[in-house]
């Protein structure tokens, strides 16, 4: 691997690291010529550790991500010199022309990334406050008509002194996830299944009710349960304990505000200020220290999002990145390594 650029990224480069912060790194490498000139069977456009704390992009991928104003990659051109660990002279043109990558195309990925962080913060809030303790089964999402109302399938069975195996279903035409209910042995929920099922029924039976299976809610539940278990497995125990009392992930919330404020500054024609020291580092560190309540932060964030939208609407910065210019930068570096 021909590494031509390496830098420290993340909270340390942002000037808002804490004693618990890891050292995240990023970089750019040029793959060997044979991987480009042959079939590319061993070509890798990215190398990273399991947690993506350390990420290196192959030159082509790095350049393509820059043309789409990817926030993570764009940041690499604007870190303070003290955070640059390695810089080959061939990479200098990217740094010298970094302002050309600050365009209106930044707004969508910046805003989108901020929204994703908000969703993470809200999702983690839910996981912390109302964790999913068990994976439910399809029967928990089934409801059966009972007079002029519907009740859960479990309550209906209990009320009528029945077991799930005492009941069979038949699909109702022209009705999504709706079934006729018959008192006939067979059951309608397999122990390890992800759906309700119908059985072959003798003629002459009369349906006693209608069952509705909320399949969409069941799918969402399964997805949320999987996310919960993945998060529990991979979460940082120290970070989890610090978030537990405040019911939100402080790092995600801090990242939301940083991204939105950065987008506002770029929209106003300012440079990309990766290092927040002397700007809003105290505020961001206060968020990370849980000095705000969740609802208070969400209210402030909504105000900031409105400010961001207004700045974007009035922005007069460059429209887009010139792909021909970026292509030329890549070619010049390739030529050096071919020679």
C-alpha positions in Angstrom: 0.0 0.0 0.0 1.4 3.4 -1.0 0.1 5.7 1.6 0.1 9.3 0.5 -1.9 11.0 3.3 -2.7 10.2 6.9 -4.4 12.3 9.5 -6.2 12.3 12.9 -10.0 12.7 12.6 -13.0 12.6 14.8 -13.4 14.3 18.2 -9.7 15.0 18.6 -9.5 16.9 15.3 -12.8 18.6 16.3 -11.2 19.9 19.5 -13.9 18.3 21.7 -12.3 15.1 22.8 -12.6 13.7 26.3 -10.3 11.4 28.3 -12.3 8.5 27.0 -12.0 9.4 23.3 -10.3 7.1 20.9 -7.8 8.3 18.3 -9.6 8.0 15.0 -7.5 8.1 11.9 -8.1 8.4 8.1 -6.0 8.5 5.1 -5.5 8.0 1.3 -3.5 5.3 -0.4 -2.6 4.4 -4.0 -3.0 0.8 -4.9 -0.3 -1.1 -6.9 -0.3 -0.6 -10.7 -1.1 -4.3 -11.4 -4.4 -4.0 -9.5 -5.4 -1.2 -11.9 -4.0 -2.6 -15.1 -5.2 -6.2 -14.6 -8.6 -7.6 -13.7 -8.4 -5.9 -10.3 -9.0 -9.1 -8.4 -7.1 -7.9 -5.4 -8.2 -4.3 -5.7 -9.6 -2.7 -2.5 -11.1 0.7 -2.5 -11.1 1.0 1.3 -9.4 -0.5 4.3 -10.8 -0.1 7.8 -10.9 -1.7 11.2 -14.0 -3.3 12.6 -15.4 -0.2 14.2 -14.4 2.1 11.4 -12.3 4.2 13.8 -9.4 3.9 11.3 -10.3 4.2 7.6 -8.1 4.5 4.5 -9.5 5.2 1.1 -7.9 4.3 -2.2 -7.3 7.3 -4.3 -10.2 6.7 -6.7 -12.7 6.3 -4.0 -11.4 9.2 -2.1 -11.7 11.5 -5.1 -15.2 10.2 -6.0 -16.4 10.9 -2.4 -15.0 14.4 -2.6 -17.0 15.1 -5.8 -20.1 14.2 -3.8 -19.1 16.4 -0.9 -19.0 13.5 1.6 -18.6 15.2 5.0 -16.2 12.6 6.4 -13.9 12.8 3.4 -14.2 16.5 3.0 -13.1 17.0 6.6 -9.7 15.4 5.7 -8.7 18.5 3.7 -9.5 21.0 6.5 -8.0 19.4 9.6 -5.4 21.6 11.4 -1.7 20.9 10.3 -1.0 19.4 13.8 -3.4 16.5 13.0 -1.7 15.6 9.7 0.6 12.6 10.3 1.8 12.0 6.8 1.6 14.0 3.6 3.3 12.9 0.3 4.1 15.9 -1.9 1.9 14.4 -4.6 -1.2 15.0 -2.4 -0.5 18.7 -1.9 -2.7 19.8 -4.9 -5.8 18.4 -3.1 -5.0 20.5 0.0 -4.0 23.6 -2.0 -7.3 23.5 -3.9 -9.5 22.4 -1.0 -11.8 25.4 -1.2 -13.0 24.2 -4.6 -14.7 21.3 -2.8 -16.9 23.6 -0.7 -20.0 23.8 -2.9 -23.8 23.7 -2.5 -23.5 20.0 -3.0 -22.3 19.9 0.6 -25.6 20.8 1.9 -27.5 17.6 1.3 -24.9 15.2 2.7 -24.2 17.5 5.6 -27.9 17.9 6.5 -28.6 14.3 5.8 -25.7 13.2 8.0 -27.0 15.5 10.8 -30.5 14.1 10.4 -29.0 10.6 10.7 -27.3 11.6 13.9 -30.6 12.9 15.2 -32.3 9.6 14.4 -29.5 7.8 16.2 -29.9 10.0 19.2 -33.6 9.4 19.3 -33.1 5.7 18.6 -30.6 5.4 21.4 -32.9 7.4 23.6 -35.6 4.7 23.0 -33.1 1.9 23.6 -32.0 3.4 26.9 -35.4 4.4 28.2 -37.6 1.6 26.8 -35.3 -1.3 25.9 -36.9 -4.2 24.0 -36.5 -7.0 26.5 -37.7 -9.9 24.3 -38.4 -10.7 20.7 -42.1 -11.0 20.2 -43.8 -13.5 17.8 -46.4 -12.9 15.1 -49.3 -13.8 17.5 -48.4 -10.7 19.5 -49.3 -8.6 16.5 -52.6 -10.4 15.8 -56.0 -8.9 16.7 -59.4 -10.6 16.5 -62.9 -9.1 16.2 -64.9 -9.3 19.4 -68.3 -7.8 19.0 -67.9 -4.2 17.8 -64.2 -4.1 18.9 -60.9 -5.9 18.3 -58.8 -7.4 21.0 -55.4 -9.1 21.0 -55.4 -12.7 19.8 -54.0 -13.8 23.1 -56.8 -12.1 25.0 -59.4 -13.5 22.7 -58.1 -17.0 23.1 -58.0 -16.7 26.8 -61.5 -15.2 26.9 -62.9 -18.2 25.0 -60.9 -20.8 26.8 -58.9 -21.8 23.7 -55.3 -22.4 22.8 -53.6 -21.3 19.6 -53.6 -24.8 18.3 -57.4 -25.0 18.6 -57.9 -22.3 15.9 -57.4 -22.3 12.1 -57.4 -19.5 9.6 -58.6 -19.0 6.1 -57.4 -16.0 3.9 -60.0 -13.4 3.2 -60.0 -12.3 -0.4 -59.3 -8.6 -1.3 -58.1 -7.9 2.3 -54.5 -7.6 3.2 -53.4 -9.6 6.3 -57.0 -10.4 7.1 -58.2 -13.9 7.9 -61.4 -15.7 8.8 -61.2 -17.5 12.2 -62.5 -21.0 12.7 -62.7 -23.2 15.8 -60.8 -26.1 14.2 -57.5 -27.7 15.3 -54.4 -26.7 13.3 -53.0 -23.5 14.8 -52.0 -20.4 12.9 -48.6 -19.4 14.3 -45.6 -21.7 13.9 -43.2 -21.5 16.9 -40.3 -20.1 14.9 -42.2 -18.6 12.1 -42.4 -15.0 10.9 -46.0 -15.0 9.7 -49.4 -16.5 10.3 -50.5 -19.4 8.2 -53.7 -21.0 6.9 -54.8 -24.6 7.1 -56.9 -26.9 4.9 -60.4 -26.8 6.3 -63.4 -29.1 5.8 -66.4 -27.6 4.0 -69.3 -26.4 6.0 -67.4 -24.6 8.8 -68.6 -21.2 9.8 -66.2 -18.5 10.7 -66.5 -17.1 14.2 -64.5 -13.9 13.9 -61.9 -12.1 11.7 -58.2 -11.9 12.5 -55.9 -9.1 11.4 -52.2 -9.5 11.4 -50.2 -6.2 11.7 -47.3 -7.5 9.6 -45.7 -4.0 9.3 -45.5 -3.5 13.0 -44.1 -7.0 13.4 -41.3 -6.3 10.8 -40.5 -3.0 12.6 -40.3 -4.8 15.9 -37.9 -7.4 14.6 -35.7 -4.8 13.1 -35.7 -2.7 16.3 -35.0 -5.8 18.4 -32.0 -6.7 16.2 -30.7 -3.2 16.5 -31.1 -3.3 20.2 -29.1 -6.5 20.5 -26.4 -5.3 18.2 -26.1 -2.1 20.1 -25.9 -4.0 23.5 -23.2 -6.2 22.1 -21.0 -3.4 20.6 -21.7 -0.5 22.9 -18.9 1.1 24.9 -19.8 0.3 28.5 -18.3 3.6 29.8 -20.2 5.6 27.3 -23.4 3.7 28.1 -23.1 4.3 31.8 -22.6 8.0 31.2 -25.7 8.2 29.0 -27.9 6.1 31.2 -28.9 8.9 33.6 -29.7 11.5 30.9 -31.5 9.1 28.5 -29.7 10.2 25.3 -26.4 9.5 23.6 -24.3 12.7 24.2 -21.8 12.0 21.5 -24.5 11.6 18.8 -26.3 14.7 20.0 -23.0 16.7 20.0 -22.3 15.6 16.5 -25.7 16.8 15.4 -25.0 20.3 16.5 -21.5 20.3 15.1 -22.7 19.3 11.7 -25.6 21.7 11.5 -23.4 24.6 12.6 -20.7 23.7 10.2 -23.2 23.6 7.4 -24.4 27.1 8.3 -20.9 28.4 8.2 -20.1 26.8 4.8 -23.4 28.1 3.4 -22.4 31.6 4.5 -19.2 31.3 2.5 -16.9 30.6 5.5 -14.1 28.0 5.5 -14.8 24.5 6.8 -13.8 24.9 10.5 -13.1 21.3 11.5 -11.5 22.4 14.8 -14.2 23.9 17.0 -11.9 25.3 19.6 -12.8 29.0 20.3 -16.0 28.6 18.3 -18.5 26.3 20.0 -16.2 23.7 21.7 -17.4 24.7 25.2 -21.1 24.2 24.2 -20.4 20.9 22.4 -18.4 19.6 25.4 -21.3 20.6 27.7 -23.5 18.4 25.6 -21.1 15.6 25.9 -21.0 16.1 29.7 -24.9 15.8 29.7 -25.4 19.3 31.0 -28.6 19.6 29.1 -31.9 17.7 29.2 -33.0 15.7 26.1 -36.1 17.8 25.3 -34.1 21.0 25.8 -31.5 19.9 23.3 -34.1 18.8 20.8 -35.7 22.2 21.0 -32.4 24.0 20.4 -31.6 21.6 17.5 -34.9 22.4 15.8 -34.0 26.1 15.9 -30.6 25.4 14.5 -32.0 23.3 11.7 -34.3 26.2 10.7 -31.3 28.5 10.7 -29.4 26.0 8.5 -32.3 25.8 6.0 -32.4 29.6 5.8 -28.6 29.8 5.3 -28.8 27.2 2.5 -31.6 29.1 0.8 -29.5 32.3 0.7 -26.2 30.8 -0.1 -24.2 32.1 -3.0 -21.2 29.7 -2.9 -20.0 27.6 -5.8 -22.6 25.2 -7.2 -20.7 22.0 -7.6 -17.3 20.3 -7.8 -15.6 20.2 -11.2 -15.1 16.5 -11.9 -12.7 17.2 -14.8 -10.4 19.1 -12.4 -10.6 16.3 -9.8 -9.9 13.7 -12.5 -6.8 15.6 -13.5 -5.5 15.6 -9.9 -6.0 11.8 -9.7 -4.2 11.3 -13.1 -1.2 13.3 -12.0 -0.8 11.2 -8.9 -1.3 8.0 -10.9 1.4 9.0 -13.3 3.9 9.4 -10.5 3.4 5.9 -9.3 3.4 4.4 -12.8 6.8 6.0 -13.4 
